[in-house]
């Protein structure tokens, strides 16, 4: 995807709008960083300062994940352009900032957009065995027809990178939208495979050395906007079946679909991908899980887990990317989702789907647990708890009702809140009653299918200072959305609509990272 947007708002006007719309007055009431009023997330990854957008696929190097992301150190000055900044982690919860890895404006290409890093174990590119090679999009004249793919390499374990000349390794053939290279190793055929976003097509390319690329096929899907940040991987399902998955970031809002990560299950023969069905599934149904990437799950010894992958997304949306109070309160704009573990399961209809759950290592950061047990609710029940950053889990059961759920980040007068739950035949996350970055008012409540005949639903909801992520039942459906509740809005209430329910095994956990 594009870097620090040359087509969007810049800090000057956006900060003023955010500051006026989203006051930061009021104390932070709970959580590990309650010493000062802050909108910085308590347990999600945030950029140290200024701007971030796209995650780049983390790579396992020397016992830790190297997480690169697009970063603009000149954001508040109104200067454009992104570099790749690096953070490392052994557990994908706690990260250590390592500074700029791939700098911008060091070649005529200008700034560095999205792409991918790979470890060249067999020295196919000639930079040495184990060199880290980055393929990334650059657009020297910021024109849609001059987007091309450039190569950088590192011989110090992925900490710093050197440009491989100033010419692209994959020039633009004269088309609009030609970006976001995602490279994987095809060991069976002894070559590299690249997927590339080309408007409504994902292009497939082959290379023996990461420097010379040949187009071999394309996967075309329209109706969900310009495709960005392609993702191709193989995963072993719970029933033991190995399956290929092709994913893209896409904007399906015009068709009543999400604006997140669309994916297809299918087969890949090394050259072409064949989808099981025409219509995609979506890895998130909220408004703000964009530019997402999946990556290998490795054991401490580097062993690959073929049945599980990790995933991380940018908790933002280009429609309102600069509308955030974090600029005024903390001097940054850039928050990621929690890292997820994703697995492949077969549904009752025989269709495979990706299920998500928060990364297991998060359990090691629990600083406080509030066990509320089974709670009977008819109408609204206010809990004796206050917090701005926590996880809430429960199973809701009922005999007959229209809807049930949780009011999160509830104001003292009960007027402002974020609602999460089920209503008739859909699950939903609704940020309309609080302060939202969507100033149009159109993108406030997200939906996903729900079978009311089950008369039960399990909810696992991650709440942080500027986000809510709701995992429904087995994680087939997830809703991730940004929201900016006033810092004094710290209450929680359980509610039902036209009926009675029991919120079973209700537990709240706080984290210290």
Number of C-alpha atoms within 10 A of each C-alpha: 26 25 24 25 17 12 9 12 17 19 22 13 12 18 20 16 15 19 17 11 17 20 16 21 12 13 15 24 19 17 21 16 18 14 11 10 17 21 25 25 19 23 25 24 22 20 21 17 19 20 24 27 30 29 28 30 25 27 22 20 16 11 14 17 22 26 24 28 28 29 31 26 18 16 22 19 11 13 14 16 22 29 25 29 25 24 21 22 17 16 16 23 19 17 19 12 13 15 16 20 19 27 20 20 13 13 13 13 20 18 26 28 30 31 31 23 25 23 21 20 12 11 14 19 17 12 15 15 14 19 22 25 24 28 28 26 29 28 24 16 12 15 10 15 15 21 28 26 27 25 24 17 25 21 16 11 15 25 18 20 21 16 17 16 11 12 15 20 18 22 14 18 11 12 12 14 24 29 32 30 33 26 25 18 16 12 8 7 9 11 16 19 25 25 27 27 26 21 19 19 21 28 22 24 23 21 18 16 14 23 17 13 18 13 15 13 16 19 17 12 16 11 13 20 17 18 27 30 29 31 28 22 16 17 22 18 19 14 10 12 12 15 16 18 22 23 25 25 29 25 23 18 15 11 10 11 20 27 23 27 29 25 22 24 25 17 17 17 8 16 13 15 21 16 18 14 11 9 11 18 20 25 26 29 27 31 24 28 28 31 25 27 25 22 21 22 21 19 12 11 8 14 10 13 13 16 19 22 22 22 24 25 27 25 30 30 22 13 13 16 20 25 27 28 28 26 24 18 16 15 16 23 27 25 24 24 27 23 23 20 20 25 21 25 20 15 11 7 6 8 11 19 23 25 22 26 22 21 17 13 14 18 13 12 15 15 13 13 13 12 11 16 11 15 16 16 20 16 14 15 16 15 12 9 13 18 24 29 28 24 20 19 19 23 17 24 19 19 12 14 18 15 21 31 25 26 23 27 31 27 20 13 8 15 10 21 26 23 26 25 25 28 19 15 15 15 26 25 27 22 27 18 16 21 19 24 25 19 13 10 10 8 17 20 19 22 22 21 12 18 14 18 10 10 13 19 22 18 24 22 25 24 24 25 26 25 23 30 26 28 23 24 18 16 22 22 24 28 28 28 28 26 27 25 28 25 23 20 26 22 22 24 20 24 23 23 19 13 16 20 27 21 26 17 15 18 16 20 18 25 19 17 16
